[in-house]
Amino acid sequence: PPPKMQAQALTWQASALRSRQVWSGPIALFGAPLPPQAQRRHLPRDSTHAFQHLLLVAAALAGQRWRRRQLRGARAGWHEYHSGVGVQISADGACAKRIDYNTTPEGRCAVVSDVPMARGVGADGDMHYAEVQIETDNEDWNYSLDIGITALTPQEFGRANVESLSWAELEQTWVINSCGQLRIGGRGVPRGAIPGRMLDGYNAMRLEWRDRLGILAERESIAIFINGERVGSVKVSDLGEIPVDRDLYLVADVIGRTCELLMLEETFPESV
């Protein structure tokens, strides 16, 4: 061939050789080059396939870790569509405000969280925790919020069209009312008894502006925390264990002195 074509052929061969050298060189994993003994050009065929498989597994695990971080970053709030018509939910879902709280002490003000409560593992198995903050209070009323947990989904809670947590017939729902009385299925426990079973040391009437109220659900009991400190607990196991192996949701009744209720980040208090 002519000298010009011979020169082009030599150039293409040199280019191809450089490409093979680049692609057969060290493979970087997460920015760190592999040692010479792990370079692709020195691996036999079976080892090469195994190495490619390890790369795919590492990428999949990294993706799972990223997704878990994203899920943990989602902030809990009140469910806008399955809460009572007597409350207004803020645009970000974090705050539930009773409509006309200066003139109306109650009336379809029950709310439910839009995501499950935070779940952890304690000495007796799984436990669930959620925390709220009193954003606005009104001392003109002589009772305060009810708070509890439910194994119902927000959709099931919404279909029940709850007027008041104190008397609603809700299955798999445990409520501590403002006086500290345990209520199951809308009734005081034991049935027909007044005041029934109490959580000693707790009275929602004592809560003030910016106080934080937490509730911890375990298989056999429910505990209340105020500003991170454990106030007390009440036993429920003899009445039916709480299904802690399932998702549980926070419920509250924004009534009485409590006018606005803010959902906080779901983190367990240090005393748990």
Salt bridges, closest charged atoms under 4 A:
ASP126 OD2 - ARG119 NH1 3.69
GLU131 OE1 - ARG212 NH1 3.32
GLU135 OE2 - ARG210 NH1 2.70
GLU169 OE2 - ARG187 NE 3.81
ASP238 OD1 - ARG197 NH1 2.92
ASP247 OD1 - ARG119 NH2 3.38
GLU265 OE2 - ARG75 NE 3.83
